[in-house]
Amino acid sequence: MLMILLTWLVSTAHPCDHTPTDLSNRQRRICAQVAKRAAKAKIDPVLAVAVAYHETKFAYKRGAAGEIGPLQAMPKYWCPQKKEHRCDAVAAGLKALDFYLKHNKTLRKALTRYNGKGARARAYATAVLEVRQQIKNKTAVFSASALTNGMYAL
């Protein structure tokens, strides 16, 4: 019973409450949007949050190569009309992430391909996985702390 409750607490804790740094209200809203839409698309919300955190710290930015939004998707590949105009940047980023997750054997490889290829892309994958683990660790500590401090009756 305790394990089931702990698993539930970890799975329901919001990843945006446990990012490596404190977030502004705007960053928190963007983070929540990424997490909610990732869950709806059946993508691990913690992973999507980790990607957005690493890419832009939850900002709507335009990258040097033309990538857009908090997940830095390339419009020419991931937007409906292959253009930035009227493109939902979060949807495009999640579409890209989902594609690479489905077409690669490992999470590390999927993240590497999401970013490109080569040593920089491998370093990117490692960095995203570290952020993901930090969020998971903070979420687990928060949930265990809530149990031990009596916030939840057993």
Secondary structure, DSSP 8 states (H G I E B T S, - for coil): -HHHHHHHHHHHS-GGGG-SS---HHHHHHHHHHHHHHHHTTS-HHHHHHHHHHHHSS---B-TTS-BTTTTB-HHHHSTTSSSTT--HHHHHHHHHHHHHHTSSSHHHHHHHHH-SSHHHHHHHHHHHHHHHHHHHHHHHHHHHHHHTTSS--
